[in-house]
Amino acid sequence: MKLKVSEEAAQWYIDELFLEPNQSIKFFGKVYGPHDGFSIALDVAEPSKTLAEITVKGINFYIDANDAWFFDNYNLDISFDEKLKEPKYNLIKI
């Protein structure tokens, strides 16, 4: 499982969540959404046991190993949607 976050998407999180350098964002699955009844959620939280992680613009983005069930057989690529002016989550089957 790989995690990718574009610099534009990272900047959106920094601006919208008032993040400081070295803070972390965790992505996880939540009930109700387009991915088999689930969708992607996020939380500003410090990592413990990571499945995947990447640092972009001084912010640590990660997926916790406890959320492997949601991301099993997928990579997560987070880009920035210029039209909507927000991050776009792309689950890519591997």
Contact map, one row per residue, 1 for C-alpha under 8 A:
1110000000000000000000000000000000000000000000000011000000000000000000111111000000000000000000
1111000000000000000000000000000000000000000000000001100000000000000000000111000000000000000000
1111100000000000000000000000000000000000000000000001110000000100000000000011110000000000000000
0111110000000000000000000000000000000000000000000000010000000000000000000001110000000000000000
0011111011000000000000000000000000000000000000000000010100001000000000000000111000000000000000
0001111111000000000000000000000000000000000000000000000100000000000000000000011100000000000000
0000111111100000000000000000000000000000000000000000000110000000000000000000000000000000000000
0000011111110000000000000000000000000000000000000000000000000000000000000000001100000000000000
0000111111111000000000000000000000000000000000000000000000000000000000000000011100000110000000
0000111111111100000000000000000000000000000000000000000110100000000000000000000000000000000000
0000001111111110000000000000000000000000000000000000000010000000000000000000000000000000000000
0000000111111111000000000000000000000000000000000000000000000000000000000000000000000110000000
0000000011111111111000000000000000000000000000000000000000000000000000000000000000000000000000
0000000001111111111100000000000000000000000000000000000000100000000000000000000000000000000000
0000000000111111111000000000000000000000000000000000000000000000000000000000000000000000000000
0000000000011111111000000000000000000000000000000000000000000000000000000000000000000000000000
0000000000001111111000000000000000000000000000000000000000000000000000000000000000000000000000
0000000000001111111100000000000000000000000000000000000000000000000000000000000000000000000000
0000000000001111111110100000000000000000000000000000000000100000000000000000000000000000000000
0000000000000100011111100000000000000000000000000000000000100000000000000000000000000000000000
0000000000000000001111100000000000000000000000000000000011100000000000000000000000000000000000
0000000000000000000111110000000000000000000000000000000001110000000000000000000000000000000000
0000000000000000001111111000000000000000000111000000000001110000000000000000000000000000000000
0000000000000000000001111100000000000000000111100000000000111100000000000000000000000000000000
0000000000000000000000111110000000000000011111000000000000111100000000000000000000000000000000
0000000000000000000000011111000000000000011111100000000000001111000000000000000000000000000000
0000000000000000000000001111100000000001111000000000000000001111000000000000000000000000000000
0000000000000000000000000111110000000001110000000000000000000011001001000000000000000000000000
0000000000000000000000000011111000000111100000000000000000000000001001000000000000000000000000
0000000000000000000000000001111110000111100000000000000000000000000000000000000000000000000000
0000000000000000000000000000111110001110000000000000000000000000000000000000000000000000000000
0000000000000000000000000000011111001110000000000000000000000000000000000000000000000000000000
0000000000000000000000000000011111111111000000000000000000000000000000000000000000000000000000
0000000000000000000000000000000111111110000000000000000000000000000000000000000000000000000000
0000000000000000000000000000000011111110000000000000000000000000000000000000000000000000000000
0000000000000000000000000000000011111100000000000000000000000000000000000000000000000000000000
0000000000000000000000000000001111111110000000000000000000000000000000000000000000000000000000
0000000000000000000000000000111111111111000000000000000000000000000000000000000000000000000000
0000000000000000000000000000111111101111100000000000000000000000000000000000000000000000000000
0000000000000000000000000011110010000111110000000000000000000000000000000000000000000000100000
0000000000000000000000000011110000000011111000000000000000000000000000000000000000000000000000
0000000000000000000000001111000000000001111100000000000000000000000000000000000000000000000000
0000000000000000000000001110000000000000111110000000000000000000000000000000000000000000000000
0000000000000000000000111100000000000000011111000000000000000000000000000000000000000000000000
0000000000000000000000111100000000000000001111100000000000000000000000000000000000000000000000
0000000000000000000000111100000000000000000111110000000000000000000000000000000000000000000000
0000000000000000000000010100000000000000000011111100000000000101000000000000000000000000000000
0000000000000000000000000000000000000000000001111100000000000001000000000000000000000000000000
0000000000000000000000000000000000000000000000111110000000000001110000000000000000000000000000
0000000000000000000000000000000000000000000000111111100000000111100000000000000000000000000000
1000000000000000000000000000000000000000000000001111100000000111100100000000000000000000000000
1110000000000000000000000000000000000000000000000111110000000111100000000000000000000000000000
0110000000000000000000000000000000000000000000000111111000011110000000000000000000000000000000
0011100000000000000000000000000000000000000000000001111100011100000000000000000000000000000000
0000000000000000000000000000000000000000000000000000111111111000000000000000000000000000000000
0000111001000000000000000000000000000000000000000000011111111000000000000000000000000000000000
0000001001100000000010000000000000000000000000000000001111100000000000000000000000000000000000
0000000000000000000011100000000000000000000000000000001111110000000000000000000000000000000000
0000000001000100001111111000000000000000000000000000001111111000000000000000000000000000000000
0000000000000000000001111000000000000000000000000000111101111100000000000000000000000000000000
0000100000000000000000011110000000000000000000000000111100111110000000000000000000000000000000
0010000000000000000000011110000000000000000000100111110000011111000000000000000000000000000000
0000000000000000000000000111000000000000000000000111100000001111101100000000000000000000000000
0000000000000000000000000111000000000000000000111111000000000111111100000000000000000000000000
0000000000000000000000000000000000000000000000001111000000000011111100000000000000000000000000
0000000000000000000000000000000000000000000000001000000000000001111110000000000000000000000000
0000000000000000000000000001100000000000000000000000000000000011111111100000000000000000000000
0000000000000000000000000000000000000000000000000010000000000011111111110000000000000000000000
0000000000000000000000000000000000000000000000000000000000000000011111110000000000000000000000
0000000000000000000000000001100000000000000000000000000000000000001111110000000000000000000000
1000000000000000000000000000000000000000000000000000000000000000001111111111000000000000000000
1000000000000000000000000000000000000000000000000000000000000000000111111100000000000000000000
1000000000000000000000000000000000000000000000000000000000000000000000111110000000000000000011
1100000000000000000000000000000000000000000000000000000000000000000000111111000000000000001111
1110000000000000000000000000000000000000000000000000000000000000000000101111100000000000001111
1111000000000000000000000000000000000000000000000000000000000000000000100111110000000000111100
0011100000000000000000000000000000000000000000000000000000000000000000000011111000000000111100
0011110010000000000000000000000000000000000000000000000000000000000000000001111100000011110000
0000110110000000000000000000000000000000000000000000000000000000000000000000111110000011110000
0000010110000000000000000000000000000000000000000000000000000000000000000000011111001111000000
0000000000000000000000000000000000000000000000000000000000000000000000000000001111111111000000
0000000000000000000000000000000000000000000000000000000000000000000000000000000111111100000000
0000000000000000000000000000000000000000000000000000000000000000000000000000000011111000000000
0000000000000000000000000000000000000000000000000000000000000000000000000000000011111100000000
0000000000000000000000000000000000000000000000000000000000000000000000000000000111111110000000
0000000010010000000000000000000000000000000000000000000000000000000000000000000111011111000000
0000000010010000000000000000000000000000000000000000000000000000000000000000011110001111100000
0000000000000000000000000000000000000000000000000000000000000000000000000000011110000111110000
0000000000000000000000000000000000000001000000000000000000000000000000000001111000000011111000
0000000000000000000000000000000000000000000000000000000000000000000000000001111000000001111100
0000000000000000000000000000000000000000000000000000000000000000000000000111100000000000111110
0000000000000000000000000000000000000000000000000000000000000000000000000111100000000000011111
0000000000000000000000000000000000000000000000000000000000000000000000001110000000000000001111
0000000000000000000000000000000000000000000000000000000000000000000000001110000000000000000111
